[in-house]
Structures are given as structure tokens and as C-alpha cells.
Amino acid sequence: MMPGGGGAGGVQSEKEEKVSMELTEEILKSMEVGLAFRDYNGRISSMDFHKGSNCLVTASDDESIRLYDVANAMCLKTINSKKYGVDLVCFASNATTVLYSSKNGWDESLRLLNLNDNKYLRYFKGHHDRVVSLNFCSRKELFISGSLDRTVILWDQRAEKCQTALLHVQGRPAVAYDDQGIVFSVAFGGYIRMFDARMYDKGPFDIFSVGGDISDAFVVKFSNDGTRMLLTTTGGHIHVLDSFRGTLLSTYNVKPVSSNSTLEASFSPDGAFVVSGSGHGSVYAWSVRTGKEVASWLSTEVEPPVIKWVPGSLMFATGSSELSFWIPDLSKLGCYVGAK
């Protein structure tokens, strides 16, 4: 593990030969923290990787937004949001613009921020309670948000009237676009509702059950190839479904999280594995094919980490009181493992 300020000491030179390898159970079991940034003064509440670059953005309870260059293990910029706070954050269509939600309890607007000059490009007003789910469409200038006010809003950042549609739900919603931007999902109350993004006003074209788990939804996501979905819930359950048929493929169980936390899970880039936090801070990994636990890593943390797999890489990141990057233990594998 590297010291808190980061640095590129653990990153292989681009000129060195890399061997691309398929992610296997053995590689996953060998993974450990190879780099950690420990200079946070509050828990990391959200993070997002930009698929077209090596950039990562984080949001923290210390009211900071931080931009990282993952390839060079550097924090490029720290921007404070003292007035509004910051809870959820995601990249817009480019790596210099982020969208984030407030955490001050009195203004639930979403904000589009240019990281280069620290200027707001637009405010999005419409929610009347905390925004708990936020996802930008990777193919278009559209995004979707879900709030504790029991509404889901579709937005177009280019339009003068930013709000394009409002859906009412009966519970805490989790929302996500697929990678093509053609379909979006809204999860609540034990079901995932599937919408055609071009005809959302006609209602869901399919509704998937998650095996009788009626606890509130936390996070819903699609795998990179769009064939699978995962849903985490307040009951400590991680469900994996076939995104075309709605078949429940497997369910993994962890200790439920506290009411102030979020249980997050993430597919590996190939969709073959799921990694997740837990209510006692530990991290787990499961095989989607077998449904069995592959690995677990104990933690001294008492809250679940936010967790995301680095796009196209044999590396995932966790965010809690520190930002950690997990990589294979090369001494166990006997070779250098490069991203595909």
C-alpha cells in the first residue's frame, strides 16, 4: 500500500511490455490495495470513472470534488463546494464537466460544473428532497435523477427547459441508463421497470421482479455489454438479472447498511464478476456464472465503501475514509497484468 499523498511509484511505465489477461477467480483472489489517497477529511460519498479517458472524480463529506488521473496516480484538482455541499457526482459527456447533487438540506438543485475554471454551466431545479440516484447517458447530453421526493426526472442539459419528463414512483428510486442510451431502468418496491428512452411517455415496456425483495432500492446498473443488470437494496441484497428476459440469475447477501449509507456494487468490465461493499465495511466478490463467493477482504471501516471497477482494467477502486485502488498481487501471479 502506498502512502496517502499518492504518487506514481506503483504504476508501470507505459513503455514496459504489458500482458493482457482475462480476469479469472485466481486473479481476483490475489487483488489487494496497491495505492491509497488518505488526505480526505470526510467519507467519500460517490465516485465516477470517465470511460473515454483515465479520469476519476470523487465527492466527499468534506465538501470537496476531486479529479484524478488514474494512469499517473495523481490528484489533478480539488474543488470545494462549501455552500451547497456535494453528495453524488458523475461525469457529463467529457472529462472536464461533472454533474453533482447538493448535500445542504435546503437546496436540492443539480449543478453542472466546469472543472477547468470552476464555473457552473447550469442549474437543474425540480426535486424537493435529497437526490439519491444520478446517471448521465454516455451517448447523449441527457441524464436521469431519482429523489426521496418519489420522483424520477429526465433532463436534457442542452434545452432551455432542462426538465423533459417527470415520473412519479412509490418508493425510493434507483435509476440508470444502459451503455447505448436506448433504455433506462427505474427500480423501486421490489421491481425494476424498463423504459425505452425514445418512448418513455408510454410507460415501461417490461417490469422485472427481484425475487420478493421489497426493501428500498439503492443502486441499479447495467453490465458493459448490456446483457445483465444488478440491483442493491436496503436489505443487504445484491441481485443480478438478465436484462433482456428479466430472469433473476443470482442474489448475494451482505450485512445491511445503516440508514445514512448506500450499498454499492459493480460489475467487472467483462460482466463475469460482481464486487460489493457491506454493512461492516468489508468488500466481497462473487462469480456471476456460479453465484458463489470468490473472495472477501476484511476492513476496519464501519460503513460500506462506494465501489467501482476501472473501465477496461484489472483494477477496481473503493472510497470510504480514503480512496483505494485494488490491483492483482503480481508476486502471486508471476507476471505484469495490463489492461485489455
Buried (B, 14 or more C-beta within 10 A) or exposed (E): EBEEEBBBEBBEEEEEEBEEBEBBBEBBBBBEBBBBBBBBEEBBBBBBBBEEBBBBBBBBBBBBBBBBBBBEBBBBBEBEBEEBBBBBBBBBBEBBBBBBBBBBEEBBBBBBBBBEEEEEEBEBEBBEEBBBBBBBBBBBEBBBBBBBBBBBBBBBBEEEEBBEBEBEBEBBBBBBBBBEBBBBBBBBBBBBBBBBBEEBEEEBEBEBBBEEBEBBBBBBBBBBEBEBBBBBBBBBBBBBBEBEEBEBBBBBEBEBBEEEBBBBBBBBBBBBBBBBBBBBBBBBBBBBEEEEEBBBBEBEBEBBBBBBBBBEBBBBBBBBBBBBBBBBEEEEBEEEBBBE
